[in-house]
Amino acid sequence: MRNQLLIARFYTLIDLKDDYHRLLIAPEDREKTAICTRFGLFEYVVMPFGLCNAPGAFHRLMNQVLGDLYDICIICYLDNIRIFSPNPNKHRQDVAEVLQRLQNHSLYVNAAKCH
């Protein structure tokens, strides 16, 4: 990967939007997230922020979506994806590939935080 980064001249940083909320909690585990309020008992159906295993679960999803691109044209840390390429044509292809995969898995980009 270090060599890939040394020859890279073009970079794009993508930040994902509402990323943890894309992960469904298995029905049998929802009771573990229950909160009691004066309006009743509520259980999460999607991954809330703050669960100890949330980062690992999200990273597992990112491995499924982008795993074969790691260290070839991307570095990923949680919901931040850095795309790197040696030339503009390759960079356009790499960015298009990443965006297509994200779209295929209903993951959305936070355009305001992308560079």
N, C-alpha and C positions, 0 to 999 in steps of 0.2 A: 504494500500500500504506500509506503514512503516514496518509492520510486514513482508511482502514479501521481502522487501529489507534487513531486518535484517537477514533473513535466507538464502538469496542468497549468493552463493560462486563463481558463474561464471557469467561473464559479457562480452557482445560484444557491441561495438558501431558501428553503421552503419550510414554513411553519404550518402545522395542521390545526384545524379548528374543531373544537369540541371532540377531540380525539378519544378520550376515555369513554365518552358517552356512546361510542359506536360499538362497544363491547357489551354483549348481552350477558347477564348473569344467569346461570343454569337455574331452572325453576326450583330444584331441590336446595339450592344455596341462598335463595332470596330471603328466607326467614332470618338468616344471619345478619342481614343489613337492616332489619326492622327498626323503626323508630316509633315511639309512642307520643302522640300529641293529644291535645284536648279535642281534636277532630277525629281521632281514631288511630289505628295502627297502620303504618305505611311501610312498604318494602320496596327497595330499589329493583328495577328490572334491567337497568344498565349500570355499568361500572361507575361508582361515584369516585370523586377525588378523595384521597386520604386512606384508602384501603392499602394495607401493607403489601399485598401482592399485585396491586394495580399496575405499577411500572413493568413488572415482569410479564404480566398478561399482555400489556400493550406491545412490549418488545417482541413477544412471540408472534403477535399479529404482523408487526413490521417485517419480521423474518420471513413469514409466509408470503407477504406481498412483494418485498424487494430483496429478499435474501441473496439471490444469485447476482445482484448488482453491487453488493457490499464489497468495498475495497477495489472495485473495478472502475466505478464511476460515482459511487455515493459513500458517504459516511452518515450514519444515522444515530442520533441520540434522542431517545424518547420520541417527542413529536417534532424534532428538528431534523431536516434532511438537507445535507450539503451535497450538491451535485458538482463534480469537477471533471473537466475535459481538456485535452491538449489544444483543440482548435474550435473555431466557431461552428463548423458544420457538424462535428461530432457532438458538440455541446447541445445544439438544437435537437439532435436525435436523442441524446440522453435525457434531456428535460422532457421531451415528448413522451418517451417511454415511461418515465417515472409518473408523469401526470396521468397517462392512460391507465397505469396500474392502480393508482390511487382512485381514479374514477370508477374502475371496475369493482373496487371493494368499498365503494360509498364512503371514501375518506375525502374530506374537504380541506382545501387550502385556505389559510387565513391570509388573504392578499395584502392586508395592511402590514403584516410582519415579514413579508418576503422581500428578498434583495437579489 
